[in-house]
Amino acid sequence: MDSFLKIAHRGYSSRYPKNTILAFEKDVAAGADMIELDVHLSQEGRLLVIHDEKIDRTSNGTGAVADLSLAELKRYNYNNRMAEPGFVGIPTLDEVIAWAGDRVMLNIEIKNGPVRNEGIERKLAALLQETCFTDRVIVSSFDHYALAEMKRIAGSVRTGMLYDSVWIRFAYEVRALGVFSVHPGADAVKAGQFRWAKSRGIQIYPWVVKDRETLNAFRASGYVDGVMVNDLALFSEH
């Protein structure tokens, strides 16, 4: 495996409905090493793979994920990109883990804004332990309290600190959270912070890279360990 990771942001999301097993299958076929995905809790507390707190934008239904049962969420079609016609359902995280097996690693982002998913850290930690998937996952979040809670509940789970602007208290926050990796927005690049992180063995995975020039610059930097992309074709040499 190339040490520079090909990370599919919400699956092969430039061509297929994001955060669906269809998009995940396509990115693995295209050579992805890791899938970045998002999780929310349903009404009864099931971990659902979806980015938004509502299903309005990505499905033919309406309503907040937290107000809908698993059965209700499964009723709607999430095929908002018609690269391939037909019904595409919303996956639960346990379904994605069962599908992933040892084929691909997962970067699971806890979504805690604007709606807070109370207790999501404990449910996620329990699922990872039950499925013996702890060593194939990074748990990331913009909510640094959620990362601290994950480390408190399950200290062996690798965590990743998400941020989308240059982080003034970067070193303090990284040390306090004890993260495995940092996930800066592609524009939130500060070479000194990257050097400091690398000197401490911390992995660096920027998001979302949208052109080959930026991808190649990150690869050549010597600091970046992989990038998140919507289009896996960016990793092609041609």
C-alpha positions in Angstrom: 0.0 0.0 0.0 1.2 3.5 -0.9 2.1 5.2 2.4 0.3 8.3 1.1 -3.3 7.4 1.8 -6.1 7.7 -0.7 -9.1 8.8 1.5 -12.6 8.9 0.0 -14.6 11.8 1.4 -18.1 10.4 2.1 -17.2 7.7 -0.4 -16.9 8.4 -4.2 -19.0 11.4 -3.6 -18.3 13.3 -6.8 -20.1 10.6 -8.8 -22.3 8.6 -6.4 -24.7 9.4 -3.6 -22.5 10.3 -0.6 -22.4 8.2 2.6 -24.0 5.2 0.9 -22.6 1.7 0.4 -22.8 2.3 -3.3 -20.4 5.2 -3.1 -18.2 3.1 -0.7 -18.1 0.2 -3.1 -17.1 2.4 -6.0 -14.3 4.1 -4.1 -12.8 0.8 -3.0 -12.9 -0.3 -6.6 -11.0 2.9 -7.5 -8.3 2.1 -4.9 -9.3 4.0 -1.8 -7.3 3.1 1.4 -9.8 4.7 3.8 -13.4 6.0 3.7 -14.4 9.1 5.6 -18.1 9.0 6.7 -20.4 10.8 9.1 -22.7 9.5 11.8 -25.8 10.7 13.5 -28.2 9.0 15.9 -31.7 8.0 14.9 -34.8 8.4 17.2 -34.1 5.1 18.9 -30.3 5.7 19.1 -29.0 3.7 16.2 -25.9 5.0 14.5 -26.8 6.1 10.9 -24.3 7.1 8.2 -25.4 10.5 7.0 -23.8 14.0 6.9 -26.7 16.3 7.5 -28.9 16.4 10.6 -31.9 16.3 8.3 -32.6 14.0 5.4 -34.1 16.7 3.2 -31.1 17.4 1.0 -29.9 13.9 0.3 -33.2 11.9 0.0 -36.7 12.1 -1.2 -37.9 12.4 2.4 -38.0 15.2 5.0 -37.3 15.5 8.7 -34.5 15.4 11.3 -32.6 12.1 11.7 -33.0 12.3 15.4 -36.8 12.5 15.0 -37.1 9.5 12.7 -36.9 5.8 13.5 -34.6 3.4 11.7 -37.6 2.0 9.8 -38.7 5.4 8.7 -35.2 6.4 7.6 -34.8 3.2 5.6 -38.0 4.0 3.7 -36.5 6.8 1.7 -34.3 6.8 -1.4 -30.9 8.5 -0.9 -29.9 8.4 -4.5 -29.6 12.1 -5.1 -26.9 11.5 -7.8 -28.3 9.4 -10.6 -25.0 8.0 -11.9 -26.8 4.7 -11.5 -30.6 4.7 -11.3 -32.6 2.9 -8.6 -33.1 2.8 -4.9 -30.2 3.6 -2.5 -30.9 3.2 1.2 -29.3 4.8 4.1 -26.8 2.5 5.9 -26.4 1.9 9.6 -22.8 2.1 10.8 -22.9 -1.6 11.8 -23.9 -2.4 8.2 -20.9 -0.4 6.8 -18.5 -2.1 9.3 -19.8 -5.5 8.2 -19.4 -4.5 4.6 -15.9 -3.0 5.1 -14.4 -6.0 6.8 -10.6 -5.9 6.2 -11.0 -4.3 2.7 -10.7 -0.7 3.8 -10.2 1.5 6.9 -12.8 3.9 8.1 -12.6 7.5 9.3 -15.8 8.0 11.3 -16.8 11.6 11.9 -19.1 12.3 14.9 -21.5 15.0 13.9 -22.4 17.1 16.9 -23.5 20.4 15.3 -25.8 22.1 15.0 -27.7 19.3 16.6 -26.0 17.4 19.5 -26.2 13.6 19.5 -26.2 12.9 23.2 -24.4 9.7 24.1 -23.1 9.1 20.6 -19.5 8.5 21.8 -20.5 5.7 24.1 -22.6 4.0 21.4 -19.8 4.3 18.9 -17.2 2.9 21.3 -19.4 0.0 22.1 -20.1 -0.8 18.5 -16.4 -0.7 17.6 -15.6 -3.0 20.5 -18.4 -5.4 19.6 -17.4 -5.7 16.0 -13.6 -5.8 16.8 -13.1 -2.9 14.4 -11.2 -0.6 16.8 -7.8 -1.1 15.0 -9.2 -0.2 11.6 -10.8 3.1 12.4 -10.1 6.8 13.2 -12.8 8.7 15.0 -12.8 12.4 14.1 -14.9 15.4 15.0 -15.0 19.2 14.9 -16.4 18.7 18.4 -13.3 18.4 20.5 -15.3 17.5 23.6 -16.6 14.5 21.7 -12.9 13.5 21.0 -12.0 13.8 24.7 -15.1 11.7 25.6 -14.1 9.0 23.2 -10.6 8.8 24.7 -12.1 8.7 28.2 -14.5 5.9 27.3 -12.2 3.9 25.0 -8.6 5.0 25.3 -7.3 2.7 22.6 -9.5 4.2 19.9 -7.5 6.5 17.5 -8.9 10.0 17.3 -8.5 12.8 14.7 -8.9 16.5 15.3 -10.9 18.3 12.6 -10.6 22.0 12.0 -11.2 24.3 9.0 -9.2 27.4 9.8 -5.7 28.0 11.2 -5.9 26.9 14.8 -4.2 29.3 17.1 -4.2 26.9 20.1 -3.1 24.0 17.9 -0.3 22.5 20.0 -2.2 22.9 23.2 -5.3 21.2 21.8 -3.4 18.4 20.2 -1.6 17.6 23.4 -4.7 17.9 25.5 -6.7 15.6 23.2 -4.0 13.0 22.6 -5.0 12.6 19.0 -3.6 10.1 16.5 -4.1 12.5 13.6 -5.1 16.1 12.6 -7.5 16.8 9.8 -7.2 20.4 8.6 -9.2 22.0 5.9 -7.1 22.2 2.8 -6.8 25.9 3.2 -5.9 25.8 6.9 -2.3 25.0 6.2 0.5 26.2 8.5 3.9 24.7 7.8 5.1 25.2 11.4 2.1 23.4 12.9 2.6 20.5 10.4 6.3 20.3 11.3 5.5 20.3 15.0 2.9 17.5 14.6 5.1 15.3 12.5 7.9 15.6 15.0 5.5 14.0 17.5 4.4 11.2 15.2 1.0 12.7 14.5 -0.6 11.8 11.1 -1.9 14.7 8.9 -4.9 14.2 6.6 -6.1 17.4 4.9 -9.6 17.7 3.4 -11.1 18.2 0.8 -8.5 18.3 -2.0 -10.2 19.2 -5.3 -7.3 19.3 -7.9 -4.1 17.4 -8.7 -1.9 20.4 -8.2 -2.9 20.7 -4.5 -2.8 16.9 -4.1 0.7 16.7 -5.5 1.9 19.6 -3.4 0.7 17.9 -0.2 2.3 14.6 -1.3 5.6 16.3 -2.0 5.6 18.3 1.3 6.9 15.5 3.4 4.5 16.3 6.1 1.1 15.1 4.8 0.2 11.4 5.1 -2.8 11.3 2.9 -5.6 13.5 1.6 -9.4 13.3 1.5 -11.0 13.7 -1.9 -14.4 13.6 -3.5 -13.0 12.3 -6.8 -10.7 9.3 -6.6 -9.6 10.0 -10.2 -7.4 12.8 -8.8 -4.9 10.1 -7.7 -4.6 8.9 -11.3 -1.4 9.8 -13.1 -3.3 10.7 -16.2 
